[in-house]
Amino acid sequence: MNIFSRYTALSCLTCLALIVPVRAEQSSASDLRFEISFPKSISSTPLTGRMFLILSRDDTREPRLQVGRYGPALLGVDFEDLSAGQTVTIDAKTLGWPIGNLAELAAGDYYVQAVLSKYTKFERADGHVLWMHNDQWEGQRWNRSPGNVTSAPLKLSLDPSAAVTHRFEVNQVLPPIEIPEDNEWVKRIKIQSKILTEFWGQPMYLGATVLLPRGYAQHPNASYPAVYSQGHFSLSPPLRFGRDESLTDSWKSLETRPRFIAVTLQHPTPYFDDSYAVNSANNGPYGDAIHQELIPEIERQFRVIPSPYARVLTGGSTGGWESFALQVFYPDFYGGTWSFAPDPLDFRNVEGIDVYGDTNAFFKVHDWYQVPTANTRFAPTGEVRLTSGQRNRMELVHGTKGRSGQQLDVWSSVFGPIGDDGYFKPLFDKRTGEMDPTVAQYWKENFDLRHYLETRWSEVGSKLVGKLHIICGQMDNFYLNVGVYHMEEFLENTREPYYAGSITYGARGSHGYRPYTTEQLLRIMADHITKNAPPEADASQWKY
C-alpha cells in the first residue's frame, strides 16, 4: 500500500485544493518555489520554528519518514512570529541536502511533503532566551514530534527551469507518542526534574525503562546489581530484550544464572535525544539531575543494590562515550564500564576532524595541496561515504544555531562553551569549516577524556583500576577507533597504579563490532561484580 491510499477521497480533494501551481510570467532556473502556510485551526497565535520541505522519489513511506543521512532531498528555513495564512518561502536560495538548492533538482515526478517544526521559548536561568525544539518524548526527531504539523504527501511534477510557485498549507498535527504498556518484565518511570526545569525555565523530564529479572516477584528479599545500558533515546527495553531472541530466552531462563536489573535512561535535551549524561554549559546540569534525582528514584522503586560495586555501565557509540565518561567522572559511584565503539575519547579525531591540528574542519592541508576530510566510511572496505563538509551541510539544513539535533551539533553543545547569543559557541563555521582554536581549547580542558585522565591520573587512577573496558572495531564507520588508539596509548602506560582494564579490537570490525553476545557480557559483568563485592555481600541472592 502506498502513502496515498491512506487518505480518503475527500481529504485528497481537500489537499489538492490547497496546492495551487502558479506559473510566473517569466521563467528562469531559479524560479521554482514553494510557499507554505498553516491555517488558524492549527494556531491562532504566531509560531516560531523551522519549515521543512521533503522531495522523494519513493512513495512507500511518507517523505518525512525517509529523511536521513543520505536522502531524500531536504530543504529547510527558519521563521519567526508566523501567523496563520502567512507564508514561508522555499526557493533556489534555500539551502538543501543532498542537493544544494532547488536549482539543482532534476526534472521529474516527486512525492512532496512539508513539515512545520515548532520551537519553544526557553528563558534559561543564565539569562539567555533561546528558541528551540522542546522534545515531546520522541527523541528530538522533528519529523515525528507530537504537535508538529505536516501536509499530506502528494505527487508533483517538478522542473527547476520552470517558474512555478506551489502554494500549500500544513494542516495535519502529529499525534502524541504511544508509550508501551508495562508488563511483568518491563517497567517505566518518568519524573519532572527540578534541577533541569530551573535551568531551562520550562518543565523538563527524565525517565527510565527498567528490565526486571526472572523471579523478581518470587524473591521479595533479593536485591540485584544494576546494568545501566546507555545510548540514543529509546522507550524499548534495555539490552534488546524482546528483540534479541537469544538474550530474551536467557533472561527468562529457569537455569541458574546471575540475575540483573537492567536500566536504560531517557534524558533528551533541546539540542539532542541524549544529554550525554554530564553537566555541560549549554545543556545544563544533566549529570546532577541523573545522579541526584533519577537514579535515587530508580533505587527507591526497585530493589537495586545501592552500592558502587553493583552498578555497572555499558553502551555503544553515544552510549559508549557516555558509559566511559560516567565511570571516569563518577569513579566512586560506578563499579565498571564496558564501552563499545565510544564517541571520540580523544579529540584528535572527531569523525575525521583533528580539533587541535586542523585549521579547517572540511579539509586537511598537506603542504601544496588539500584533501577533503572524510567523515563516514563503509566497513570493511573503507570506502568514504560522506565528507565532513557534506555531513555538516546536512546538519545545517536540519537546523541553524546548532538546532539540527544531529551529531556534530550535539558534540558542540555538550563539549563547547556558550556563545554570546546564548546558543553554543561553535567549534567551526558550518558553512566555511573555519575552526575556532579558543573553542577547541575549551573542549580539551573540559571533555577530552584522554586529556582528563592524563592530567588527573594521580587523583582518580586508584579509583578506576580494573574498571575501564573498551571494545571497538578497527574499521569503525566514523573513525572512532582512532580516539580509542590514543586512549590505549595513555592507559597502557599508566603506572602507580596501572589501569588494569582491557581494550578489545576487531581487525575489520565496523561501528557495530561485538566480540561476544549480551549474555556473555552479563556473565563477565557478574564475575567482575562478585570479585569486587565487599565481604559481607551475599551474591547468592541474585544468582538463582
PyMOL commands that set and color helices and strands:
alter all, ss='L'
color gray80, all
select helices_A, chain A and resi 3-6+9-18+63-66+102-104+194-200+238-240+245-252+286-301+308-310+318-329+388-398+407-415+437-447+449-464+480-491+518-532+539-542
alter helices_A, ss='H'
color red, helices_A
select strands_A, chain A and resi 20-23+33-37+47-56+73-82+88-90+96-97+108-118+120-123+129-132+149-150+154-158+164-169+172-173+186-192+205-211+226-230+261-266+279-280+284-285+311-316+337-340+363-366+369-372+374-377+384-387+468-473+502-506
alter strands_A, ss='S'
color yellow, strands_A
deselect
rebuild
show_as cartoon
